[in-house]
């Protein structure tokens, strides 16, 4: 099993870093690293988040730290991180726009 980040998820992580970096570059880096470490837990627990097929086929949501929501899909050979939302973004509206 492997962990794969879709391009939009990588862009989301970059945006989270860019948002925090002006105040604290070190914290921006550690926060993104913490998100990535938390995503690795999905490899052992692929069904951890609730299913949200209304947001896309096979989508599950994994809330982290109260301000982060990871949208992912679980496959037999991989976990695919589709998007990473931060700070109260309306993930439902943003995901529906991607369908």
ABEGO torsion letter per residue (X at the ends): XBBBBBAAAAAAAAAAAAAAAAABAAAAAAAAAAAAAAAAAAAABAAABBBBAAAEBGBBBBBBGGABBBBBBBBAABBBBABBBBGGBBAAAAAAAAX
